[in-house]
C-alpha cells in the first residue's frame, strides 16, 4: 500500500492505472476508521482492481463552532486498518493544496440538500459536494463507495454524479452497527459512558418503528409518534429532527406509506450530534 499526499502525483498514478485498463474503486473518508469504513473498502476491493482510500478532514463541510479542530485523527492506525482490507493507495492531501489560495469555486446541488441535515447545517452539503468533486477529479475513479449511514449525503452525491455526468458508479453500503445497535461513527469516540448508553435511544426508536411497520402500521403520523415517544421516553437525547421521507427525494412521506421510505433522526447526546436512519419497505438497504 502506498501513501500519497500530493494531488498531481495522485492524478498521474490514476491516469497510469486507467491507461493500463485497471478499474479504480474509491472510498472517501475523514479518517479515524471503524468497521463501517472498512466495509466500504472491502466492497471497493471486490469491485475494482485498484482501491484508493482518501483521508481528509474537509474544513468546508464544518460550520464555525462545529468540531473541525477536535475531530478525531489517527493516521497510522487508519493506514494499518486500510492495508488489512487490501487497499492499494491512501490519498491524504493537505487542505492548502485542496483549497488553493483564492479558491472561489463551489459545487451545489439544489433541493435535495435543503431539508434535514441541510436545514440544520446550511453550509454542510456545499462543502461535501465540492470536496467530493475535487476528489473525483484527482482520484479519477470508475466507482466510488459511500455509506447509507449518511443517507442524504449519499443521495446528493448520486444526484450530482448523474447531473454532472461524472461517469462514476456510486455504490451505497449498508449501515454498520455495534452489537447493541448503535450506528458506528468516528464521532462515537466523543461519547462518555453515560452518553453511550443514552445514544442507544436512536437505534431503539428506529427498531420500534420498524416493528410497527412490520406489524402492518402504514400511517406515517403513527410511526412518527412511535419514534418521538421512544426518544422522549429516554429523556436524554435532544432531538434535532425525526422525519419520514422519500429515500431519493427527501420529500416528506405522504399520510400513508406505500413504497420505500427513509426514517431519519438527528439528535444531540451530551455534546455530540448523532445521526441514524432506517429504510422501510421493499428492498430495504439496511434490513
Ligand atoms: P466519514 O469519515 O464519517 O466522512 O465517512 C466516510 C464514509 O463512510 C461515508 O460514506 C459514510 O457514510 C461512511 N460511513 C460512516 N459510518 C458508517 C457506518 N456506520 N456504516 C457504513 N458506512 C459508514
Boltz pocket constraint, residues with backbone or C-beta under 6 A from the ligand:
constraints:
  - pocket:
      binder: B
      contacts: [[A, 28], [A, 29], [A, 30], [A, 31], [A, 36], [A, 37], [A, 39], [A, 40], [A, 145], [A, 146], [A, 147], [A, 148], [A, 149], [A, 150], [A, 173], [A, 174], [A, 175], [A, 176], [A, 177], [A, 183], [A, 184], [A, 185], [A, 186]]
      max_distance: 6.0
